[in-house]
Amino acid sequence: MKIACVQMNIAFGDPETNFQRVEDYLREAVENGAETIVLPEMWNTGYALTDLEQLADHDGRTEKFLRDFAKAHSVNIVGGSVSTKKNGGFYNTMYIVDQIGELAGEYDKAHRFGLMDEHIHLEEGQSLGTFKLGDAVCGGVICYDIRFPEWIRTQALNGAKVIFVPAEWPAPRIDHWRVLLQARAIENQCFIVAVNRIGSDPKNDFGGSSMIIAPWGEVRLDLQQEEGIGYAEIDLNEVEEVRKRIPVFDDRREILYKEFTPAKAD
Ligand SMILES: NC(=O)CCC(=O)C(=O)O
């Protein structure tokens, strides 16, 4: 599968500009033979969270845009995430569409990031975020979600062999981003495809470093601070090879983990 990671700048609070930018990038990726295109987090509005009432996608615009493009160009799109208004609240939502233009998955960010005020403005997602692209079981998590290894493990236990991670991760913590992504790939023996934005908004400078990491932990793509699209091929047979070499999933001791998990006081 040839994957294109779109490491783009996002215009703050300006969906029209962002939709045009994304369309241009999608066209470029298709021209370069991409089979699956991956976008960053909250690409419609950026973190303009106080203006979501006016700006968030409330009428299915993003889903339609991605589905129409995917169908017209026979390409899978892991649509990063966009701010959405649904069920009486705002969400940070990932749409995944397959190459025939069907919605393969929809995932709302599960863990809200307090340093960027998500807990004030957004609702928590309640679904797992696994989906299928062709025969491949995949997972999607969003940015801060990668600090929760049990969440990515849950996707891996449900069959995910490649996990997509759109993000708006600030530059001052980019070392965490890199290490956490590599750890999630190694411990789950899966591919991690992570796309961070670059550029700035009124509160943060973002760190880029979009990466594709193989199940043995090698970094196959690292965009560092470059604006634009990076490409890499992934072969899901590698997941099985690595899982045979060190059978972590067979050696797990679920009973122990359950027995010693402390009850959470609410
Ligand atoms: N958009 C985000 O979820 C940012 C997460 C982040 O910066 C972190 O350090 O975690």
Ligand as a Chemical Component Dictionary entry (heavy atoms), coordinates in Angstrom:
data_LIG
# 
_chem_comp.id                   LIG 
_chem_comp.type                 NON-POLYMER 
_chem_comp.pdbx_formal_charge   0 
_chem_comp.three_letter_code    LIG 
# 
loop_
_chem_comp_atom.comp_id 
_chem_comp_atom.atom_id 
_chem_comp_atom.alt_atom_id 
_chem_comp_atom.type_symbol 
_chem_comp_atom.charge 
_chem_comp_atom.model_Cartn_x 
_chem_comp_atom.model_Cartn_y 
_chem_comp_atom.model_Cartn_z 
_chem_comp_atom.pdbx_ordinal 
LIG N1 N1 N 0 -3.834 18.110 19.836 1  
LIG C1 C1 C 0 -3.376 17.361 20.799 2  
LIG O1 O1 O 0 -4.024 16.407 21.230 3  
LIG C2 C2 C 0 -2.011 17.703 21.324 4  
LIG C3 C3 C 0 -1.462 16.662 22.276 5  
LIG C4 C4 C 0 -0.158 17.100 22.873 6  
LIG O2 O2 O 0 0.387  18.129 22.504 7  
LIG C5 C5 C 0 0.457  16.285 23.914 8  
LIG O3 O3 O 0 1.536  16.701 24.398 9  
LIG O4 O4 O 0 -0.080 15.229 24.279 10 
# 
loop_
_chem_comp_bond.comp_id 
_chem_comp_bond.atom_id_1 
_chem_comp_bond.atom_id_2 
_chem_comp_bond.value_order 
_chem_comp_bond.pdbx_ordinal 
LIG N1 C1 SING 1 
LIG C1 O1 DOUB 2 
LIG C1 C2 SING 3 
LIG C2 C3 SING 4 
LIG C3 C4 SING 5 
LIG C4 O2 DOUB 6 
LIG C4 C5 SING 7 
LIG C5 O3 DOUB 8 
LIG C5 O4 SING 9 
# 
